[in-house]
Amino acid sequence: MAKAKYQFDDFLTIVKDDYKDFVIKVHEMLLQEGFKSKIQVTKSNGFQLSYHQPKIKTVAGRILIFFFCEGELMVRLEGKNHEKYPEVLNNLSEEIVSQIDKAEDCIKFSDPERCWKGCIGYEFDIRENHYQKCAVRCFQFEVDFESVPALFKLIECESKARHSA
């Protein structure tokens, strides 16, 4: 059986009206920066829209995933350049910081032998707190009305950091 081919509009039809402009704005920005989009259905995330750097087909090239968890729109940013925009991290709302705080700590920092060889766990500070988080869910956020501007800024900063690299 052939896999279904989904388009951006297919993904957009299931996004709540409150967040469609955000998704469209991110989509247009990332395409303009040269990222390639891919829409698929996965066992872990269901219907998801992801963006990759051109010519990097591995997870290392992924910048962002939009997906749904229990009916809510989620964003997972692969923020490998987070050290280039500390002022953005320091200005995140308490709600967004609490979501980062809830992400799993990366075992690479406490026991490098127990973590997988290619681990790139994230180490950073937000205001007075130091974090050592697993890269997989460190920057994974539920999209809500209040978080949209900050999430857009994070995505924009990561995109620009990758574009200039």
N, C-alpha and C positions, 0 to 999 in steps of 0.2 A: 504494500500500500504506500503510495507516494505521500510525502509530507506536505501538509498544507502550506501555501505561501501566503503570508500575512503582509499587509501594508500598514503604513503609519496610521491611516484613517481607521483601520480595523482596531488598532490599539486605542485610539482616541475615542472610539464609540463607547468604551467601557469606563473611561475616566469621568469622574463627576464634573459637572459644569463649572464648579468653583475652581477647578485646577486645570482646566483645558488650556487656558491662556499661558499658564506657567509651562506646561508640557510642550506646547507649540513653540514658545519662546526659547526654551532650552534646545529643542530639536533643531530649530533654524540656526541658532548660534553654533551648535556643534557641527552641523553640516557645513556651515560657512567656514569653520575652522579646519575642515577637511576630514572630520571623523566620519566613519561609515556606520550606519545603523543596521541593526539586525533584530527582527521580531520573531519570537519563537515561544513555544509552550514547553515548559520544563516540569519535571516532577517536583522539584523543590520550591520553585517560585511561581508556577503556573504561567500565565500569560505575561511575558516580559519583553521590554524594549531595551536593548543595550547599544552602546556606542564604543567603537574601537578606533584606535589610531590606524591610519593607512599603513599597510605593509607589515603590521604586527597582529597576527591572527591569534596569538595566545592570550591568556589572561593578563599578561604584562602590558598589553596594549589597550585593555579595557579601561574606560574612564568612568562609566556610569551605567547603572541599570535602573529602570523604572519597573516595578512589579507590584503585585497586589498580595497583601497578607490579611486574611480574614476580611476581605472586601475593601481594605484601606490601601490607598496608593502609598508606596514606599519608594525611597531613593537610596541607592547604595553607591556612594562615590568612592572610587579607587583613588585616594588622595596621596599618591606617592610623592608629591611635591609639597606636602603640607608645610614644610619648613620655610617655604618661600612666601607664605602669607600668614605670619603669626598674628598680625593685627586683625585679620578677619576672624581667626579662631578666638582671639581675646574679646571680640565684640559679639560673640554668639549669645543668644538668649539662654537663660537658665534651663528652659525646657530642652533645647537642643543639646546643651552640655550634659544634662542628666541622661539623655539617650546615649551619648558617648560614654558616660560613666558606667552605664549598665552593660556595655559591650564587654566581651570576655577579655581578660588580661592575656597578653601574649606570653606563652611559656618560654619562648626564645630568650627572654631577658633573665629569667630565673634558672632555666635549665636548657641550654642550647641543644643538648643531645636529644631531648624529648620532642623537639619541634622538627617539622619537616625541613629538609636541606635548603629549599628555596624560599623559606620564610622571610618576609620583609616587614615584620611587625613594626608598628608605628610608635615612636617615642616623641612626645611633645609636651608642652606646657600650655595650659589655658588659665589665664590669670595667675592665681597662686598654686594651682594644682598641677602635679606631674602625672602624666599618663603613659603607660606602656601597654598598648592595646593590640589585639589581633587584627591584622589588616582586613580580614574577611568581613567583619561586621562593625569595625570601628566607626566608620562614617555612614552608618545606615540609619535612616530617619523616616518617621512617618510624616507624610506631607499634610500640613494643615494650614489654615489661612495665615496664622502668625509666622510660620516658619518659611513660607515661600520666598520672601526677599533674601533672607540669610542663605537659604539653600541655593538660590540662583547665584548669589555672590560667591559661595564656595565652588560651585561648578564652573563659573566664569574664571575664577582665579586658577583652578587646576588646569582648565583648558588652555589658558594663556601661558602657564608655566610649561606645559608640555609642548605648546606651539613654538616657544622660544628656545627650547632645549636642542 
